[in-house]
Amino acid sequence: MTRRDIEAGTPAGDLALFMVGLVRGATVRELEARFGRSSSTWGNYLNGSQLVPKLLLGSLVEAYTALWSGRNAKALRVNERTLTTES
């Protein structure tokens, strides 16, 4: 498997960097088992070559963020990034 560099400074790249930090080292197979989608698709999400669907992104934030007010702030930032990339 070829490892791709994340293109920081692009909407997809910035979102991928956020997600990599969010899932804290979870493997694509672990993400596949927990949230569905193929491991290849997870690889594409995490390297920025494909945007993660908004609902799935929300599930990731809920699963990997502690239950406190920081979760809401993180979810809002993610939502803003997603809306920006969809425009």
PyMOL Python script that loads the backbone (N, CA, C, O; Angstrom):
from pymol import cmd

cmd.read_pdbstr("""\
ATOM      1  N   MET A   1       0.845  -1.183   0.000  1.00  0.00           N
ATOM      2  CA  MET A   1       0.000   0.000   0.000  1.00  0.00           C
ATOM      3  C   MET A   1       0.883   1.237   0.000  1.00  0.00           C
ATOM      4  O   MET A   1       1.855   1.306   0.753  1.00  0.00           O
ATOM      5  N   THR A   2       0.559   2.205  -0.830  1.00  0.00           N
ATOM      6  CA  THR A   2       1.303   3.452  -0.921  1.00  0.00           C
ATOM      7  C   THR A   2       0.731   4.458   0.057  1.00  0.00           C
ATOM      8  O   THR A   2      -0.484   4.626   0.162  1.00  0.00           O
ATOM      9  N   ARG A   3       1.612   5.114   0.761  1.00  0.00           N
ATOM     10  CA  ARG A   3       1.179   6.138   1.705  1.00  0.00           C
ATOM     11  C   ARG A   3       1.247   7.495   1.010  1.00  0.00           C
ATOM     12  O   ARG A   3       2.282   7.856   0.450  1.00  0.00           O
ATOM     13  N   ARG A   4       0.159   8.238   1.043  1.00  0.00           N
ATOM     14  CA  ARG A   4       0.116   9.564   0.423  1.00  0.00           C
ATOM     15  C   ARG A   4       0.323  10.634   1.472  1.00  0.00           C
ATOM     16  O   ARG A   4      -0.087  10.488   2.623  1.00  0.00           O
ATOM     17  N   ASP A   5       0.972  11.720   1.055  1.00  0.00           N
ATOM     18  CA  ASP A   5       1.091  12.872   1.937  1.00  0.00           C
ATOM     19  C   ASP A   5      -0.212  13.655   1.896  1.00  0.00           C
ATOM     20  O   ASP A   5      -0.876  13.725   0.861  1.00  0.00           O
ATOM     21  N   ILE A   6      -0.568  14.239   3.026  1.00  0.00           N
ATOM     22  CA  ILE A   6      -1.770  15.056   3.090  1.00  0.00           C
ATOM     23  C   ILE A   6      -1.413  16.463   2.623  1.00  0.00           C
ATOM     24  O   ILE A   6      -0.447  17.058   3.099  1.00  0.00           O
ATOM     25  N   GLU A   7      -2.189  16.979   1.700  1.00  0.00           N
ATOM     26  CA  GLU A   7      -1.941  18.302   1.153  1.00  0.00           C
ATOM     27  C   GLU A   7      -2.568  19.362   2.064  1.00  0.00           C
ATOM     28  O   GLU A   7      -3.725  19.745   1.892  1.00  0.00           O
ATOM     29  N   ALA A   8      -1.776  19.826   3.036  1.00  0.00           N
ATOM     30  CA  ALA A   8      -2.254  20.851   3.970  1.00  0.00           C
ATOM     31  C   ALA A   8      -2.527  22.149   3.219  1.00  0.00           C
ATOM     32  O   ALA A   8      -1.897  22.437   2.201  1.00  0.00           O
ATOM     33  N   GLY A   9      -3.460  22.914   3.727  1.00  0.00           N
ATOM     34  CA  GLY A   9      -3.811  24.182   3.099  1.00  0.00           C
ATOM     35  C   GLY A   9      -4.965  24.077   2.127  1.00  0.00           C
ATOM     36  O   GLY A   9      -5.458  25.092   1.634  1.00  0.00           O
ATOM     37  N   THR A  10      -5.404  22.858   1.843  1.00  0.00           N
ATOM     38  CA  THR A  10      -6.589  22.659   1.014  1.00  0.00           C
ATOM     39  C   THR A  10      -7.724  22.231   1.939  1.00  0.00           C
ATOM     40  O   THR A  10      -7.461  21.671   3.004  1.00  0.00           O
ATOM     41  N   PRO A  11      -8.970  22.477   1.564  1.00  0.00           N
ATOM     42  CA  PRO A  11     -10.079  22.063   2.440  1.00  0.00           C
ATOM     43  C   PRO A  11     -10.046  20.566   2.758  1.00  0.00           C
ATOM     44  O   PRO A  11     -10.205  20.183   3.917  1.00  0.00           O
ATOM     45  N   ALA A  12      -9.843  19.723   1.757  1.00  0.00           N
ATOM     46  CA  ALA A  12      -9.823  18.281   1.999  1.00  0.00           C
ATOM     47  C   ALA A  12      -8.609  17.891   2.846  1.00  0.00           C
ATOM     48  O   ALA A  12      -8.718  17.038   3.727  1.00  0.00           O
ATOM     49  N   GLY A  13      -7.471  18.501   2.587  1.00  0.00           N
ATOM     50  CA  GLY A  13      -6.271  18.212   3.349  1.00  0.00           C
ATOM     51  C   GLY A  13      -6.390  18.647   4.801  1.00  0.00           C
ATOM     52  O   GLY A  13      -5.996  17.915   5.709  1.00  0.00           O
ATOM     53  N   ASP A  14      -6.932  19.836   5.017  1.00  0.00           N
ATOM     54  CA  ASP A  14      -7.107  20.325   6.387  1.00  0.00           C
ATOM     55  C   ASP A  14      -8.087  19.444   7.160  1.00  0.00           C
ATOM     56  O   ASP A  14      -7.883  19.165   8.342  1.00  0.00           O
ATOM     57  N   LEU A  15      -9.137  19.013   6.493  1.00  0.00           N
ATOM     58  CA  LEU A  15     -10.108  18.127   7.136  1.00  0.00           C
ATOM     59  C   LEU A  15      -9.463  16.775   7.450  1.00  0.00           C
ATOM     60  O   LEU A  15      -9.707  16.200   8.511  1.00  0.00           O
ATOM     61  N   ALA A  16      -8.646  16.273   6.534  1.00  0.00           N
ATOM     62  CA  ALA A  16      -7.948  15.010   6.765  1.00  0.00           C
ATOM     63  C   ALA A  16      -6.997  15.124   7.955  1.00  0.00           C
ATOM     64  O   ALA A  16      -6.944  14.219   8.788  1.00  0.00           O
ATOM     65  N   LEU A  17      -6.253  16.215   8.043  1.00  0.00           N
ATOM     66  CA  LEU A  17      -5.357  16.414   9.182  1.00  0.00           C
ATOM     67  C   LEU A  17      -6.130  16.456  10.491  1.00  0.00           C
ATOM     68  O   LEU A  17      -5.691  15.900  11.498  1.00  0.00           O
ATOM     69  N   PHE A  18      -7.278  17.114  10.473  1.00  0.00           N
ATOM     70  CA  PHE A  18      -8.126  17.154  11.661  1.00  0.00           C
ATOM     71  C   PHE A  18      -8.564  15.743  12.048  1.00  0.00           C
ATOM     72  O   PHE A  18      -8.504  15.370  13.219  1.00  0.00           O
ATOM     73  N   MET A  19      -9.005  14.961  11.060  1.00  0.00           N
ATOM     74  CA  MET A  19      -9.492  13.607  11.339  1.00  0.00           C
ATOM     75  C   MET A  19      -8.383  12.690  11.833  1.00  0.00           C
ATOM     76  O   MET A  19      -8.608  11.874  12.727  1.00  0.00           O
ATOM     77  N   VAL A  20      -7.186  12.813  11.262  1.00  0.00           N
ATOM     78  CA  VAL A  20      -6.065  11.990  11.713  1.00  0.00           C
ATOM     79  C   VAL A  20      -5.786  12.272  13.192  1.00  0.00           C
ATOM     80  O   VAL A  20      -5.564  11.348  13.974  1.00  0.00           O
ATOM     81  N   GLY A  21      -5.800  13.548  13.566  1.00  0.00           N
ATOM     82  CA  GLY A  21      -5.610  13.897  14.970  1.00  0.00           C
ATOM     83  C   GLY A  21      -6.762  13.428  15.837  1.00  0.00           C
ATOM     84  O   GLY A  21      -6.558  13.044  16.989  1.00  0.00           O
ATOM     85  N   LEU A  22      -7.954  13.456  15.301  1.00  0.00           N
ATOM     86  CA  LEU A  22      -9.148  13.069  16.050  1.00  0.00           C
ATOM     87  C   LEU A  22      -9.153  11.580  16.390  1.00  0.00           C
ATOM     88  O   LEU A  22      -9.431  11.206  17.529  1.00  0.00           O
ATOM     89  N   VAL A  23      -8.849  10.740  15.422  1.00  0.00           N
ATOM     90  CA  VAL A  23      -8.947   9.293  15.646  1.00  0.00           C
ATOM     91  C   VAL A  23      -7.722   8.716  16.341  1.00  0.00           C
ATOM     92  O   VAL A  23      -7.703   7.529  16.669  1.00  0.00           O
ATOM     93  N   ARG A  24      -6.720   9.518  16.566  1.00  0.00           N
ATOM     94  CA  ARG A  24      -5.548   9.164  17.380  1.00  0.00           C
ATOM     95  C   ARG A  24      -4.966   7.784  17.096  1.00  0.00           C
ATOM     96  O   ARG A  24      -4.822   6.963  18.002  1.00  0.00           O
ATOM     97  N   GLY A  25      -4.638   7.538  15.847  1.00  0.00           N
ATOM     98  CA  GLY A  25      -3.939   6.303  15.518  1.00  0.00           C
ATOM     99  C   GLY A  25      -4.802   5.086  15.259  1.00  0.00           C
ATOM    100  O   GLY A  25      -4.268   3.990  15.089  1.00  0.00           O
ATOM    101  N   ALA A  26      -6.107   5.237  15.222  1.00  0.00           N
ATOM    102  CA  ALA A  26      -6.960   4.102  14.870  1.00  0.00           C
ATOM    103  C   ALA A  26      -6.619   3.672  13.444  1.00  0.00           C
ATOM    104  O   ALA A  26      -6.374   4.513  12.579  1.00  0.00           O
ATOM    105  N   THR A  27      -6.604   2.387  13.210  1.00  0.00           N
ATOM    106  CA  THR A  27      -6.304   1.894  11.866  1.00  0.00           C
ATOM    107  C   THR A  27      -7.551   2.005  10.983  1.00  0.00           C
ATOM    108  O   THR A  27      -8.673   2.134  11.472  1.00  0.00           O
ATOM    109  N   VAL A  28      -7.319   1.951   9.678  1.00  0.00           N
ATOM    110  CA  VAL A  28      -8.454   2.006   8.758  1.00  0.00           C
ATOM    111  C   VAL A  28      -9.360   0.790   8.945  1.00  0.00           C
ATOM    112  O   VAL A  28     -10.573   0.881   8.756  1.00  0.00           O
ATOM    113  N   ARG A  29      -8.783  -0.322   9.309  1.00  0.00           N
ATOM    114  CA  ARG A  29      -9.600  -1.526   9.562  1.00  0.00           C
ATOM    115  C   ARG A  29     -10.463  -1.349  10.815  1.00  0.00           C
ATOM    116  O   ARG A  29     -11.611  -1.792  10.846  1.00  0.00           O
ATOM    117  N   GLU A  30      -9.916  -0.706  11.839  1.00  0.00           N
ATOM    118  CA  GLU A  30     -10.707  -0.428  13.043  1.00  0.00           C
ATOM    119  C   GLU A  30     -11.855   0.535  12.728  1.00  0.00           C
ATOM    120  O   GLU A  30     -12.974   0.357  13.207  1.00  0.00           O
ATOM    121  N   LEU A  31     -11.564   1.552  11.921  1.00  0.00           N
ATOM    122  CA  LEU A  31     -12.608   2.511  11.538  1.00  0.00           C
ATOM    123  C   LEU A  31     -13.670   1.828  10.676  1.00  0.00           C
ATOM    124  O   LEU A  31     -14.862   2.095  10.825  1.00  0.00           O
ATOM    125  N   GLU A  32     -13.235   0.951   9.781  1.00  0.00           N
ATOM    126  CA  GLU A  32     -14.163   0.184   8.943  1.00  0.00           C
ATOM    127  C   GLU A  32     -15.100  -0.653   9.816  1.00  0.00           C
ATOM    128  O   GLU A  32     -16.311  -0.673   9.594  1.00  0.00           O
ATOM    129  N   ALA A  33     -14.541  -1.335  10.794  1.00  0.00           N
ATOM    130  CA  ALA A  33     -15.347  -2.194  11.664  1.00  0.00           C
ATOM    131  C   ALA A  33     -16.320  -1.383  12.517  1.00  0.00           C
ATOM    132  O   ALA A  33     -17.439  -1.823  12.779  1.00  0.00           O
ATOM    133  N   ARG A  34     -15.895  -0.216  12.943  1.00  0.00           N
ATOM    134  CA  ARG A  34     -16.720   0.581  13.854  1.00  0.00           C
ATOM    135  C   ARG A  34     -17.770   1.419  13.135  1.00  0.00           C
ATOM    136  O   ARG A  34     -18.888   1.570  13.628  1.00  0.00           O
ATOM    137  N   PHE A  35     -17.420   1.967  11.970  1.00  0.00           N
ATOM    138  CA  PHE A  35     -18.305   2.938  11.308  1.00  0.00           C
ATOM    139  C   PHE A  35     -18.773   2.522   9.913  1.00  0.00           C
ATOM    140  O   PHE A  35     -19.538   3.248   9.279  1.00  0.00           O
ATOM    141  N   GLY A  36     -18.318   1.353   9.425  1.00  0.00           N
ATOM    142  CA  GLY A  36     -18.685   0.963   8.072  1.00  0.00           C
ATOM    143  C   GLY A  36     -17.752   1.594   7.051  1.00  0.00           C
ATOM    144  O   GLY A  36     -16.753   2.205   7.432  1.00  0.00           O
ATOM    145  N   ARG A  37     -18.044   1.466   5.802  1.00  0.00           N
ATOM    146  CA  ARG A  37     -17.212   1.896   4.683  1.00  0.00           C
ATOM    147  C   ARG A  37     -16.005   0.961   4.585  1.00  0.00           C
ATOM    148  O   ARG A  37     -15.649   0.311   5.569  1.00  0.00           O
ATOM    149  N   SER A  38     -15.392   0.886   3.450  1.00  0.00           N
ATOM    150  CA  SER A  38     -14.233   0.004   3.255  1.00  0.00           C
ATOM    151  C   SER A  38     -12.964   0.639   3.825  1.00  0.00           C
ATOM    152  O   SER A  38     -12.904   1.848   4.050  1.00  0.00           O
ATOM    153  N   SER A  39     -11.963  -0.194   4.053  1.00  0.00           N
ATOM    154  CA  SER A  39     -10.695   0.345   4.556  1.00  0.00           C
ATOM    155  C   SER A  39     -10.051   1.255   3.509  1.00  0.00           C
ATOM    156  O   SER A  39      -9.371   2.216   3.870  1.00  0.00           O
ATOM    157  N   SER A  40     -10.252   0.971   2.230  1.00  0.00           N
ATOM    158  CA  SER A  40      -9.729   1.850   1.167  1.00  0.00           C
ATOM    159  C   SER A  40     -10.374   3.228   1.236  1.00  0.00           C
ATOM    160  O   SER A  40      -9.703   4.248   1.082  1.00  0.00           O
ATOM    161  N   THR A  41     -11.682   3.245   1.468  1.00  0.00           N
ATOM    162  CA  THR A  41     -12.385   4.517   1.580  1.00  0.00           C
ATOM    163  C   THR A  41     -11.879   5.297   2.781  1.00  0.00           C
ATOM    164  O   THR A  41     -11.684   6.509   2.698  1.00  0.00           O
ATOM    165  N   TRP A  42     -11.662   4.603   3.909  1.00  0.00           N
ATOM    166  CA  TRP A  42     -11.116   5.281   5.088  1.00  0.00           C
ATOM    167  C   TRP A  42      -9.727   5.844   4.794  1.00  0.00           C
ATOM    168  O   TRP A  42      -9.390   6.942   5.235  1.00  0.00           O
ATOM    169  N   GLY A  43      -8.936   5.096   4.056  1.00  0.00           N
ATOM    170  CA  GLY A  43      -7.619   5.599   3.658  1.00  0.00           C
ATOM    171  C   GLY A  43      -7.751   6.879   2.850  1.00  0.00           C
ATOM    172  O   GLY A  43      -6.983   7.822   3.044  1.00  0.00           O
ATOM    173  N   ASN A  44      -8.723   6.916   1.944  1.00  0.00           N
ATOM    174  CA  ASN A  44      -8.960   8.119   1.140  1.00  0.00           C
ATOM    175  C   ASN A  44      -9.422   9.290   1.998  1.00  0.00           C
ATOM    176  O   ASN A  44      -9.001  10.426   1.774  1.00  0.00           O
ATOM    177  N   TYR A  45     -10.282   9.025   2.978  1.00  0.00           N
ATOM    178  CA  TYR A  45     -10.718  10.092   3.883  1.00  0.00           C
ATOM    179  C   TYR A  45      -9.532  10.649   4.664  1.00  0.00           C
ATOM    180  O   TYR A  45      -9.390  11.863   4.816  1.00  0.00           O
ATOM    181  N   LEU A  46      -8.685   9.750   5.157  1.00  0.00           N
ATOM    182  CA  LEU A  46      -7.593  10.174   6.043  1.00  0.00           C
ATOM    183  C   LEU A  46      -6.395  10.756   5.311  1.00  0.00           C
ATOM    184  O   LEU A  46      -5.527  11.361   5.940  1.00  0.00           O
ATOM    185  N   ASN A  47      -6.329  10.587   3.993  1.00  0.00           N
ATOM    186  CA  ASN A  47      -5.238  11.231   3.265  1.00  0.00           C
ATOM    187  C   ASN A  47      -5.717  12.441   2.470  1.00  0.00           C
ATOM    188  O   ASN A  47      -4.927  13.083   1.777  1.00  0.00           O
ATOM    189  N   GLY A  48      -6.999  12.752   2.566  1.00  0.00           N
ATOM    190  CA  GLY A  48      -7.522  13.964   1.948  1.00  0.00           C
ATOM    191  C   GLY A  48      -7.891  13.834   0.489  1.00  0.00           C
ATOM    192  O   GLY A  48      -8.212  14.836  -0.149  1.00  0.00           O
ATOM    193  N   SER A  49      -7.857  12.634  -0.060  1.00  0.00           N
ATOM    194  CA  SER A  49      -8.226  12.499  -1.466  1.00  0.00           C
ATOM    195  C   SER A  49      -9.731  12.370  -1.664  1.00  0.00           C
ATOM    196  O   SER A  49     -10.220  12.444  -2.791  1.00  0.00           O
ATOM    197  N   GLN A  50     -10.463  12.179  -0.576  1.00  0.00           N
ATOM    198  CA  GLN A  50     -11.924  12.089  -0.634  1.00  0.00           C
ATOM    199  C   GLN A  50     -12.491  12.728   0.630  1.00  0.00           C
ATOM    200  O   GLN A  50     -11.980  12.498   1.726  1.00  0.00           O
ATOM    201  N   LEU A  51     -13.537  13.524   0.482  1.00  0.00           N
ATOM    202  CA  LEU A  51     -14.172  14.150   1.642  1.00  0.00           C
ATOM    203  C   LEU A  51     -15.068  13.162   2.364  1.00  0.00           C
ATOM    204  O   LEU A  51     -15.797  12.397   1.732  1.00  0.00           O
ATOM    205  N   VAL A  52     -15.014  13.179   3.673  1.00  0.00           N
ATOM    206  CA  VAL A  52     -15.862  12.317   4.487  1.00  0.00           C
ATOM    207  C   VAL A  52     -17.274  12.914   4.502  1.00  0.00           C
ATOM    208  O   VAL A  52     -17.414  14.130   4.625  1.00  0.00           O
ATOM    209  N   PRO A  53     -18.316  12.098   4.379  1.00  0.00           N
ATOM    210  CA  PRO A  53     -19.680  12.616   4.462  1.00  0.00           C
ATOM    211  C   PRO A  53     -19.937  13.276   5.825  1.00  0.00           C
ATOM    212  O   PRO A  53     -19.414  12.845   6.852  1.00  0.00           O
ATOM    213  N   LYS A  54     -20.742  14.312   5.801  1.00  0.00           N
ATOM    214  CA  LYS A  54     -20.982  15.113   7.004  1.00  0.00           C
ATOM    215  C   LYS A  54     -21.518  14.277   8.174  1.00  0.00           C
ATOM    216  O   LYS A  54     -21.058  14.446   9.303  1.00  0.00           O
ATOM    217  N   LEU A  55     -22.466  13.395   7.930  1.00  0.00           N
ATOM    218  CA  LEU A  55     -23.023  12.585   9.018  1.00  0.00           C
ATOM    219  C   LEU A  55     -21.974  11.663   9.626  1.00  0.00           C
ATOM    220  O   LEU A  55     -21.936  11.477  10.842  1.00  0.00           O
ATOM    221  N   LEU A  56     -21.132  11.093   8.790  1.00  0.00           N
ATOM    222  CA  LEU A  56     -20.069  10.231   9.283  1.00  0.00           C
ATOM    223  C   LEU A  56     -19.051  11.035  10.080  1.00  0.00           C
ATOM    224  O   LEU A  56     -18.544  10.564  11.099  1.00  0.00           O
ATOM    225  N   LEU A  57     -18.755  12.229   9.626  1.00  0.00           N
ATOM    226  CA  LEU A  57     -17.846  13.112  10.347  1.00  0.00           C
ATOM    227  C   LEU A  57     -18.392  13.435  11.735  1.00  0.00           C
ATOM    228  O   LEU A  57     -17.646  13.453  12.714  1.00  0.00           O
ATOM    229  N   GLY A  58     -19.691  13.689  11.815  1.00  0.00           N
ATOM    230  CA  GLY A  58     -20.329  13.940  13.108  1.00  0.00           C
ATOM    231  C   GLY A  58     -20.208  12.740  14.034  1.00  0.00           C
ATOM    232  O   GLY A  58     -19.978  12.893  15.234  1.00  0.00           O
ATOM    233  N   SER A  59     -20.364  11.546  13.473  1.00  0.00           N
ATOM    234  CA  SER A  59     -20.221  10.326  14.280  1.00  0.00           C
ATOM    235  C   SER A  59     -18.798  10.173  14.805  1.00  0.00           C
ATOM    236  O   SER A  59     -18.592   9.752  15.943  1.00  0.00           O
ATOM    237  N   LEU A  60     -17.815  10.517  13.970  1.00  0.00           N
ATOM    238  CA  LEU A  60     -16.420  10.457  14.405  1.00  0.00           C
ATOM    239  C   LEU A  60     -16.158  11.418  15.560  1.00  0.00           C
ATOM    240  O   LEU A  60     -15.517  11.059  16.548  1.00  0.00           O
ATOM    241  N   VAL A  61     -16.659  12.641  15.422  1.00  0.00           N
ATOM    242  CA  VAL A  61     -16.460  13.639  16.474  1.00  0.00           C
ATOM    243  C   VAL A  61     -17.092  13.154  17.774  1.00  0.00           C
ATOM    244  O   VAL A  61     -16.481  13.266  18.837  1.00  0.00           O
ATOM    245  N   GLU A  62     -18.299  12.621  17.701  1.00  0.00           N
ATOM    246  CA  GLU A  62     -18.965  12.120  18.901  1.00  0.00           C
ATOM    247  C   GLU A  62     -18.207  10.950  19.523  1.00  0.00           C
ATOM    248  O   GLU A  62     -18.094  10.862  20.746  1.00  0.00           O
ATOM    249  N   ALA A  63     -17.689  10.052  18.686  1.00  0.00           N
ATOM    250  CA  ALA A  63     -17.021   8.860  19.199  1.00  0.00           C
ATOM    251  C   ALA A  63     -15.642   9.152  19.784  1.00  0.00           C
ATOM    252  O   ALA A  63     -15.215   8.479  20.722  1.00  0.00           O
ATOM    253  N   TYR A  64     -14.946  10.143  19.244  1.00  0.00           N
ATOM    254  CA  TYR A  64     -13.563  10.377  19.645  1.00  0.00           C
ATOM    255  C   TYR A  64     -13.350  11.658  20.456  1.00  0.00           C
ATOM    256  O   TYR A  64     -12.210  12.062  20.684  1.00  0.00           O
ATOM    257  N   THR A  65     -14.417  12.287  20.883  1.00  0.00           N
ATOM    258  CA  THR A  65     -14.298  13.496  21.689  1.00  0.00           C
ATOM    259  C   THR A  65     -14.998  13.268  23.014  1.00  0.00           C
ATOM    260  O   THR A  65     -16.100  12.720  23.061  1.00  0.00           O
ATOM    261  N   ALA A  66     -14.354  13.693  24.086  1.00  0.00           N
ATOM    262  CA  ALA A  66     -14.944  13.535  25.420  1.00  0.00           C
ATOM    263  C   ALA A  66     -16.274  14.281  25.503  1.00  0.00           C
ATOM    264  O   ALA A  66     -16.474  15.308  24.854  1.00  0.00           O
ATOM    265  N   LEU A  67     -17.164  13.742  26.310  1.00  0.00           N
ATOM    266  CA  LEU A  67     -18.499  14.322  26.455  1.00  0.00           C
ATOM    267  C   LEU A  67     -18.436  15.530  27.390  1.00  0.00           C
ATOM    268  O   LEU A  67     -18.617  15.402  28.601  1.00  0.00           O
ATOM    269  N   TRP A  68     -18.185  16.675  26.825  1.00  0.00           N
ATOM    270  CA  TRP A  68     -18.193  17.949  27.542  1.00  0.00           C
ATOM    271  C   TRP A  68     -18.325  19.052  26.519  1.00  0.00           C
ATOM    272  O   TRP A  68     -18.454  18.769  25.328  1.00  0.00           O
ATOM    273  N   SER A  69     -18.298  20.277  26.938  1.00  0.00           N
ATOM    274  CA  SER A  69     -18.577  21.383  26.022  1.00  0.00           C
ATOM    275  C   SER A  69     -17.568  21.483  24.879  1.00  0.00           C
ATOM    276  O   SER A  69     -17.880  22.054  23.835  1.00  0.00           O
ATOM    277  N   GLY A  70     -16.365  20.937  25.059  1.00  0.00           N
ATOM    278  CA  GLY A  70     -15.381  20.948  23.985  1.00  0.00           C
ATOM    279  C   GLY A  70     -15.862  20.193  22.767  1.00  0.00           C
ATOM    280  O   GLY A  70     -15.491  20.526  21.642  1.00  0.00           O
ATOM    281  N   ARG A  71     -16.682  19.181  22.975  1.00  0.00           N
ATOM    282  CA  ARG A  71     -17.220  18.419  21.849  1.00  0.00           C
ATOM    283  C   ARG A  71     -18.046  19.323  20.955  1.00  0.00           C
ATOM    284  O   ARG A  71     -17.940  19.259  19.730  1.00  0.00           O
ATOM    285  N   ASN A  72     -18.866  20.162  21.562  1.00  0.00           N
ATOM    286  CA  ASN A  72     -19.702  21.055  20.764  1.00  0.00           C
ATOM    287  C   ASN A  72     -18.859  22.026  19.955  1.00  0.00           C
ATOM    288  O   ASN A  72     -19.151  22.276  18.786  1.00  0.00           O
ATOM    289  N   ALA A  73     -17.815  22.577  20.565  1.00  0.00           N
ATOM    290  CA  ALA A  73     -16.944  23.508  19.856  1.00  0.00           C
ATOM    291  C   ALA A  73     -16.245  22.802  18.701  1.00  0.00           C
ATOM    292  O   ALA A  73     -16.149  23.356  17.605  1.00  0.00           O
ATOM    293  N   LYS A  74     -15.756  21.589  18.931  1.00  0.00           N
ATOM    294  CA  LYS A  74     -15.073  20.833  17.885  1.00  0.00           C
ATOM    295  C   LYS A  74     -16.053  20.503  16.756  1.00  0.00           C
ATOM    296  O   LYS A  74     -15.700  20.603  15.581  1.00  0.00           O
ATOM    297  N   ALA A  75     -17.258  20.118  17.100  1.00  0.00           N
ATOM    298  CA  ALA A  75     -18.260  19.790  16.083  1.00  0.00           C
ATOM    299  C   ALA A  75     -18.596  21.007  15.235  1.00  0.00           C
ATOM    300  O   ALA A  75     -18.775  20.887  14.024  1.00  0.00           O
ATOM    301  N   LEU A  76     -18.682  22.170  15.854  1.00  0.00           N
ATOM    302  CA  LEU A  76     -18.963  23.390  15.102  1.00  0.00           C
ATOM    303  C   LEU A  76     -17.837  23.722  14.131  1.00  0.00           C
ATOM    304  O   LEU A  76     -18.092  24.112  12.991  1.00  0.00           O
ATOM    305  N   ARG A  77     -16.577  23.567  14.584  1.00  0.00           N
ATOM    306  CA  ARG A  77     -15.447  23.838  13.692  1.00  0.00           C
ATOM    307  C   ARG A  77     -15.449  22.878  12.512  1.00  0.00           C
ATOM    308  O   ARG A  77     -15.203  23.286  11.376  1.00  0.00           O
ATOM    309  N   VAL A  78     -15.723  21.621  12.771  1.00  0.00           N
ATOM    310  CA  VAL A  78     -15.769  20.624  11.700  1.00  0.00           C
ATOM    311  C   VAL A  78     -16.892  20.961  10.738  1.00  0.00           C
ATOM    312  O   VAL A  78     -16.707  20.891   9.523  1.00  0.00           O
ATOM    313  N   ASN A  79     -18.046  21.323  11.261  1.00  0.00           N
ATOM    314  CA  ASN A  79     -19.181  21.666  10.413  1.00  0.00           C
ATOM    315  C   ASN A  79     -18.845  22.866   9.533  1.00  0.00           C
ATOM    316  O   ASN A  79     -19.204  22.882   8.355  1.00  0.00           O
ATOM    317  N   GLU A  80     -18.163  23.870  10.086  1.00  0.00           N
ATOM    318  CA  GLU A  80     -17.769  25.028   9.288  1.00  0.00           C
ATOM    319  C   GLU A  80     -16.837  24.621   8.159  1.00  0.00           C
ATOM    320  O   GLU A  80     -16.980  25.104   7.036  1.00  0.00           O
ATOM    321  N   ARG A  81     -15.874  23.730   8.441  1.00  0.00           N
ATOM    322  CA  ARG A  81     -14.957  23.258   7.400  1.00  0.00           C
ATOM    323  C   ARG A  81     -15.711  22.503   6.319  1.00  0.00           C
ATOM    324  O   ARG A  81     -15.440  22.669   5.130  1.00  0.00           O
ATOM    325  N   THR A  82     -16.651  21.678   6.734  1.00  0.00           N
ATOM    326  CA  THR A  82     -17.406  20.891   5.763  1.00  0.00           C
ATOM    327  C   THR A  82     -18.249  21.800   4.881  1.00  0.00           C
ATOM    328  O   THR A  82     -18.306  21.609   3.666  1.00  0.00           O
ATOM    329  N   LEU A  83     -18.899  22.780   5.482  1.00  0.00           N
ATOM    330  CA  LEU A  83     -19.720  23.695   4.697  1.00  0.00           C
ATOM    331  C   LEU A  83     -18.859  24.480   3.718  1.00  0.00           C
ATOM    332  O   LEU A  83     -19.285  24.742   2.594  1.00  0.00           O
ATOM    333  N   THR A  84     -17.666  24.853   4.126  1.00  0.00           N
ATOM    334  CA  THR A  84     -16.768  25.594   3.274  1.00  0.00           C
ATOM    335  C   THR A  84     -16.336  24.747   2.078  1.00  0.00           C
ATOM    336  O   THR A  84     -16.244  25.250   0.958  1.00  0.00           O
ATOM    337  N   THR A  85     -16.073  23.463   2.315  1.00  0.00           N
ATOM    338  CA  THR A  85     -15.622  22.597   1.229  1.00  0.00           C
ATOM    339  C   THR A  85     -16.752  22.220   0.277  1.00  0.00           C
ATOM    340  O   THR A  85     -16.505  21.892  -0.884  1.00  0.00           O
ATOM    341  N   GLU A  86     -17.992  22.266   0.766  1.00  0.00           N
ATOM    342  CA  GLU A  86     -19.135  21.920  -0.089  1.00  0.00           C
ATOM    343  C   GLU A  86     -19.547  23.087  -0.970  1.00  0.00           C
ATOM    344  O   GLU A  86     -20.240  22.894  -1.969  1.00  0.00           O
ATOM    345  N   SER A  87     -19.136  24.281  -0.619  1.00  0.00           N
ATOM    346  CA  SER A  87     -19.536  25.471  -1.387  1.00  0.00           C
ATOM    347  C   SER A  87     -18.822  25.574  -2.700  1.00  0.00           C
ATOM    348  O   SER A  87     -19.052  26.519  -3.455  1.00  0.00           O
TER     349      SER A  87
END
""", "prot")
cmd.dss("prot")
cmd.show_as("cartoon", "prot")
cmd.util.cbc("prot")
cmd.orient("prot")
